[in-house]
Amino acid sequence: MAKCDQGYLCVICGEEVEHIEDSGLYLRYIIGEVRAEELQAQPEHHIRCNPVLAQFIVDKDFEAVSVDGPFDKRELDPEEVTLRESLVTRGWIRLQEVKNKQLSISELPLD
């Protein structure tokens, strides 16, 4: 496959991030950590390739991820963890909706 035929490559595993619903970059955009004008310049990664982010997704349709070490959510303030889990999980659910609802980029961020 020609380089121009590939989508964005994950900076962690090197594989193509084939679907937007697997995109850590777009998840971070939805939850407000990346601005629209930064999307082309920010590195891409699969959600699961960034366990520090993925550990905060709490949904029956997402296999739980754990992190050992200083960024393990079990070592963080429980109130902050609850807030982060709510935000990141809502963002992940929104990201899953993208493929079904054909949303535009401007419609992705959470309200």
C-alpha positions as CSV (number, residue, x, y, z in Angstrom):
1,M,0.0,0.0,0.0
2,A,1.3,3.4,-0.9
3,K,2.0,5.8,2.0
4,C,-0.7,8.2,0.7
5,D,-3.2,5.3,0.8
6,Q,-2.7,4.8,4.5
7,G,-4.5,6.6,7.3
8,Y,-2.8,7.9,10.4
9,L,-0.2,5.6,11.9
10,C,-0.1,4.9,15.7
11,V,3.0,6.5,17.2
12,I,3.1,3.7,19.7
13,C,2.7,0.5,17.8
14,G,3.3,1.8,14.2
15,E,0.1,0.2,12.8
16,E,-2.6,2.2,11.0
17,V,-5.5,3.6,13.1
18,E,-8.0,2.4,10.6
19,H,-11.2,3.5,12.3
20,I,-12.1,6.8,14.0
21,E,-13.7,4.9,16.9
22,D,-10.3,3.5,17.7
23,S,-8.6,6.9,17.6
24,G,-7.0,8.2,20.8
25,L,-6.5,11.5,19.0
26,Y,-10.2,12.0,18.3
27,L,-11.1,10.8,21.7
28,R,-8.9,13.5,23.2
29,Y,-10.5,16.0,20.7
30,I,-14.0,15.0,21.9
31,I,-13.2,15.4,25.5
32,G,-11.6,18.8,24.9
33,E,-7.9,18.0,25.3
34,V,-7.1,18.8,21.6
35,R,-8.5,21.7,19.6
36,A,-9.8,21.2,16.0
37,E,-6.9,23.2,14.6
38,E,-4.4,20.8,16.3
39,L,-5.9,17.6,14.8
40,Q,-3.5,17.6,11.8
41,A,-0.4,18.3,13.9
42,Q,-1.0,16.0,16.9
43,P,0.3,12.4,16.9
44,E,-2.2,9.6,16.5
45,H,-2.5,6.4,18.5
46,H,-4.9,3.6,19.1
47,I,-6.9,4.1,22.3
48,R,-5.6,0.8,23.7
49,C,-2.0,1.8,22.9
50,N,-2.4,4.6,25.5
51,P,-3.3,2.7,28.6
52,V,-3.1,5.8,30.8
53,L,-6.0,7.2,28.9
54,A,-7.8,3.9,28.2
55,Q,-8.0,2.9,31.9
56,F,-10.6,5.6,32.4
57,I,-13.1,4.1,29.9
58,V,-15.6,2.2,32.0
59,D,-18.2,0.5,29.7
60,K,-19.4,-3.0,29.2
61,D,-18.4,-2.8,25.6
62,F,-14.8,-1.9,26.4
63,E,-12.4,-4.4,27.9
64,A,-10.9,-2.8,31.0
65,V,-7.3,-1.6,30.8
66,S,-5.0,-1.4,33.9
67,V,-1.8,0.6,34.4
68,D,0.9,-0.2,36.9
69,G,3.0,2.6,38.3
70,P,2.5,6.3,39.1
71,F,-0.3,6.8,36.5
72,D,-2.4,3.9,37.8
73,K,-5.9,5.4,38.5
74,R,-6.0,3.2,41.7
75,E,-3.2,5.4,43.0
76,L,-5.0,8.7,42.2
77,D,-7.6,10.8,44.1
78,P,-10.9,8.8,44.0
79,E,-12.9,12.0,43.2
80,E,-10.6,12.9,40.4
81,V,-10.8,9.3,39.0
82,T,-14.6,9.4,39.1
83,L,-14.6,12.7,37.2
84,R,-12.1,11.5,34.7
85,E,-13.9,8.2,34.2
86,S,-17.1,10.0,33.5
87,L,-15.5,12.4,30.9
88,V,-13.4,9.8,29.1
89,T,-16.2,7.2,29.0
90,R,-18.7,9.7,27.7
91,G,-16.1,10.7,25.1
92,W,-15.6,7.1,24.1
93,I,-19.3,6.5,23.8
94,R,-19.6,9.6,21.6
95,L,-16.7,8.3,19.5
96,Q,-18.6,5.0,18.9
97,E,-21.6,7.0,17.7
98,V,-19.6,8.8,15.0
99,K,-19.6,5.8,12.6
100,N,-23.4,5.3,13.0
101,K,-24.6,8.9,12.9
102,Q,-22.1,10.3,10.3
103,L,-21.3,13.3,12.4
104,S,-19.1,16.1,11.2
105,I,-16.0,17.1,13.1
106,S,-17.7,20.1,14.6
107,E,-20.4,17.9,16.1
108,L,-18.0,15.5,17.9
109,P,-17.0,17.4,21.1
110,L,-19.1,16.8,24.1
111,D,-21.4,19.7,25.1
